Amino acid sequence: MFSDRQIKEILVSNEIINLDDFNKHSKEAKTLGKRLENYLSEKKIISGDALYENAANYYKVPFINLKNQTIRKDVLLSIPEKIASTHKIIAFDADDKKIKIALSNPEDIEILEFIKKKTGLDVEINLTSPSQINDVIKQYHKSLKAEFDYLSGDKADKLGKVSDDKDLKKLAEDLPVVRIVDTLLEYSVLEGASDIHIEPEEKKVSVRYRVDGVLQNVMVLPKTVQSGIIARIKILSNLKVDEHRLPQDGRFKITTNDYKVSFRVSILPTFDGEKIVMRLLNEKAQTLTLEQLGFQPGPFQIVKRNVAKPNGIILVTGPTGSGKTTTLYTILGILNTPKVNISTIEDPIEYRMEHVNQSQVNSKIGYTFAAGLRAFLRQDPDIIMVGEIRDQETAEIAIHAAMTGHAVLSTIHTNDAATTMPRLAEMGVPTFLIGSTMNLIVAQRLVRKICTGCIQSYNLGEEEIKELEKQLDIDSILNTLEKEKSIMDAKKGLKNLLFYRGKGCKKCNNSGYKGRIGIYEILENSEEISSIILRNGSASELKKEALSKGMLMMVEDGFIKAKNGVTTLEEILRVTKE
């Protein structure tokens, strides 16, 4: 919709209303808490279409009535639905040289550049009202629904009862099946999903995306499309189309002008058919800086100090999907200079990095993390990254590498920083080796960030405060917040503190969240920590010592970010509960 400034310029310059009347209507709309455009329409001062016809005159572009337009499907789909609905823009005609688009805000220059780049055609602008664009947007769903109906109609029995490999291969090349799979993949990239779940049920097939770490329903497909979709994804991933009883793993890549995404495919036989999970790895993703990861000032200096050390181990720990690999790649990005030789062994290689020798684990031929590590030590490395320490052999080779003058980066699965060193000892690694080679342990989780388009502040109610006090040591957290200068006085409690949440808007699909950031717990080795490890001390002893040296706990880091309007208290509780 137009801003108040735009409406003022359009209506006053076209002499629809005078300035005094405009100011009166603008004031009334604000008093009622309504958008000016909606208010003018409701009061019948000017209809939506009439406003946009006058806007076309003001901006000197043609006005187009889309109500009677027949839009070719290929033209409509040249602009993805997500972009069409967000920017209120529709492609309605095209030829070899130009594409005609209808939009409701001619000042949205960036989107015009995007379409020109995406299509490679000259863009001809036409103006229309948002209501007309919304009507056309429904055609995206209609076209997809028509294809589902195609598969659910007369051909349903035939498609549902494919019997041999040839039938499945033919079905995988069927145009509606190809279109459904392409749409699911395209939507997932545009939504910023990290995973796609295609789940067969008794009478339907559910599709869910994991966006910002949380699964959300996308669509429900008829059961009849199940065989076609599975066959199509198997062919894309170079898997056996006729194998339905065993799990299979594969991968494929999609490259366009806008993105380059690898899909890691896992297929698992279930009672109602084969379930597919695809992990999306954006190969054009930019490596972040340490500042962008979200460390607090104190922990940031600790990480920076330890990254600069020429030998020793840095371990990053946390559950699957907590951003460990991103943290490791960020550190590698800092260390990656022409003066050093970096080798990595990963499972899988998630991001490509220039000047880094990246190697992929292949357990089928015995190329494990341990085997790769042994080979690296004969390759004159300075820095080694191991995707994950899973067993005693890998742990011992990594620690010996750190002892002999190499910098070693790796991940391990533990709940917090303090339990990491005892876990290595449980694996059978001698405690004197752990104490002398360990530089730093980074424990982390990812929390969703509040959408900046709909952020609002609030105070906690008494019931909410009581609930928080049951779950957490609030006094200790408030003292830490005061020490970190996030609040002035810890004694005042939670009651007067402002926290933030997202109301929900189009920008964030009404979730209130957009994007993610890490919350961290940084444990740096010291003489005291080493002596506790040497005598095989417990995780609680290590934690007590680290806290006495000022270690910021993960939940405290989360509270600071919640207080600063980065995330919500609900998110902190969701990811830190054990």
Helices and strands as residue ranges (DSSP letters): H 4-13, H 19-32, H 36-42, H 48-59, G 66-68, H 73-76, H 81-87, E 89-94, E 98-103, H 109-119, E 122-127, H 130-152, H 156-160, H 165-172, H 175-191, E 193-200, E 204-211, E 214-222, G 223-225, H 226-236, E 248-255, E 260-270, E 273-282, H 290-293, H 297-307, E 312-317, H 324-335, E 342-346, E 356-360, G 363-365, H 369-376, E 383-386, H 392-403, E 407-412, H 420-426, H 431-437, E 438-450, E 455-459, H 462-471, H 474-483, G 490-492, E 498-502, G 506-508, E 513-524, H 527-534, H 539-548, H 554-563, H 569-576
